[in-house]
Structure formats: structure tokens, C-alpha cells
């Protein structure tokens, strides 16, 4: 693991642990240590194959990992669909079950764009919207979920990172 990835994982772990200690009802909020910017992506009329795959992964992240109540299914999701470099962080959240009012109701894909970090890492960002103006942006790299960014953050730093990722979208 390179130094930047290790630093991002350490930051993500500290944010996850801080979030878990502040709100046990919602500890499955994903880490958001990825702060690299990118150039604005060019829109395409026909969805790219990797976009379709990323959208499925993003919806699974919401439906299985965030909204799910089956711990074994959530663990299987992490093992199969989350980047191995951050999977241990996501495993911490598998035992957390959201209350019904905290779940993301009617999640849908709003938009997917290509993403390139300052370190050259490439992937996709998928914006998922849900009822009550809730949003999640899922970063997929190497066909695996790497991070998720929420528009309901408890810290200013996490909110700032979400807004940087949100700037990549037109909608």
C-alpha cells in the first residue's frame, strides 16, 4: 500500500471511529479520506460499461450495507464488493443496523461521472439520491467500493470533503 493510500486509510479509520463514538445509531457512515480533486468529466450520452457496474455497486452499498439488517449479508457484501485496502474499516460497520427512520428511502442513481484524483488514481463517482434530500456519493475504483461521502456529516471536515466530491456532478 503506498503512503498516500495508507494515510487516507488512517484518516478514514479515525473519522469512522470518531463517528461511531458520537452516534451509535448511525456508525455505518463510510469514511471519506479521499480529498483529491479532479478535472470536470465530459458527459457521455451512452452510459459506459464501468458506469453501469459502478451504479450497481453504489446501489448495493445503500441497499445492503447501509439499509440492510442481515449482518452476514453485509459482511459478504464487504468481502466481495469493497476495496481490500479499506474493507476492514467497512467491516466495523456491518454489525450496525439503522433504525427505520435513518434508512435511505427510495435510493436511485442520479448521475455517474469519471473521477481522477491528484495522485492519478482513476475511478467513478456515483451520486445516489433518496427521499428527504438525502445524498450519498460512492467512489468505485478497480471495480470495488472505496469510499462513500454523505451530505449529512457531523464534522466540518467531512462535510467539506463531501462538497468537493459533489462539485463533480451537474445535477
N, C-alpha and C positions, 0 to 999 in steps of 0.2 A: 504494500500500500504506500503510495507516495506521501510526502509530507503534507501537501495541501489536503488530500483526502483524509489523512489521519487527523489533522487539525479540524476539519469540518466535522468528522465523526465525534471528536472530543467536544466540540461546541454543541453539536446536536444532542449528545448524551447529557450534557449539563442542562440544556434547555428542557429536555424531556424530564429529567429528574426534578428540576425546579417546577415544571408544570404539574407533575404528579403530586408533589408535596403541597401545592396550592389548591388543587381541585381534584380530589379522589374520584368524583363522579365523572370526570372527563379527562382521565390521564392518557387516553389514546391519541391525543393530538400529536401529530407526527413532527419530528424535528425539522428545523429549517435552516440548517447551517450553510446552505448554498447561497452565496451572495454575489456570485459573478454576474455581471451584466452581459448583454449580447446586443447584436445589431437587430433591428426590426426585421422580422421574417417577411418574405414575399408571400402573399396569399396565392393559393392554387385553387383552381376550380374543381378538379377531381381529387378526392382525398388520397393521400399516399398510403401505401400498404402499412408502413410503420405507424402512421397516424391511427389507422383502424385498430391495430394491435394495442397502441398506447391508450386509446379510448376505452377499450375493453378492460385493460389493466386498471385504469383510473376508476371506472365504474365498479369493478370488483373491489377496489380499495375502499370505496364508500360502502357498498352493499355488504361485503363480507367482513372487512376489518373494522370499520367504524360503526356500522349499524348492526353487525352480527351479534348473536348471543351464544353461539356454539364455539367454545374455546378451542376445541380440537380442530374445527374447520378454520378458525382464524390462524392457528399455528401452522396448519398445512398451507394456507394462503401465503404466509410469510416465507415459509421454506421454499415454495415454488415460484413466487412472484416478486419477491423483494430482493434487491441487490445484496449479495452476501456481505459486502463491506458494512452495511448498516442493518442487516437483518437482526442482530442481537438487540439493537435499540427498539425495533418494532416488536420483537418478542416480549419485551417488558409490558407492552400494552395489550397483549392478547387476553389476559385474564380480566381486563376491564370491560364491563358491559354497561353501555349507555342507558340511561333512563329513556323512556319512550319520548318524552318531550325534548331530549337532547339529540335525538337521531336526525339524520338528514333526510327529510321527507321529499319524495319525488325527485331524486337526483337525475340530472340529464347533462349530456355533454353540450356545452355552449360553443366551444372552439378548441382547436388544437393547432399549435404552431411549433416550428422547429426552434431549437434552443442551442446556443453555443456559448459556453462560459468563457471567461477571460483566459482560463488555463487550457482552452482548446477542446475541452470535453463537449461532446455533442449528444443531444437527446431531443425529447419533445416535452412540451408543457401542455397539459390538457386542463382546461377550465371546466369544472363541474359546478352547476348551479342547482340549488334546492329551494324549497319553499322558505318564506320569511327572509329573502335576500341573503341567504347563506351561500358561501362560495368556498370551493377548495380547488387549489391548483396542484396537480400531480405531475412531478418530474419523473420521466421514464428515460433511463439510459441503459444501453445494452439489453433492451427488451425486459428490463426489470424496474420496478418502482424503486426510486432512490430517496425521494423526499415528498412531503405534502405540505402545502402552505395554506393557512386558513385566514379568512377575513375576520375572525373573532379571536384575536390574540390577547393574552393577558399582559404582555410586555411590549414596551415601545419598540425594542429591537426586533422582536418577532413581527410586529405589525409593519415596520419599515421594510423588512425583507419581503413580506407578502406584497406590499405595494410595488416594490421593484419588479417582482415576478408578474404582477397584474398588468404592469405597463406594456408587456409584450402582446397583449390582446387588443383587438379592435372593439369587441363587444363589452 
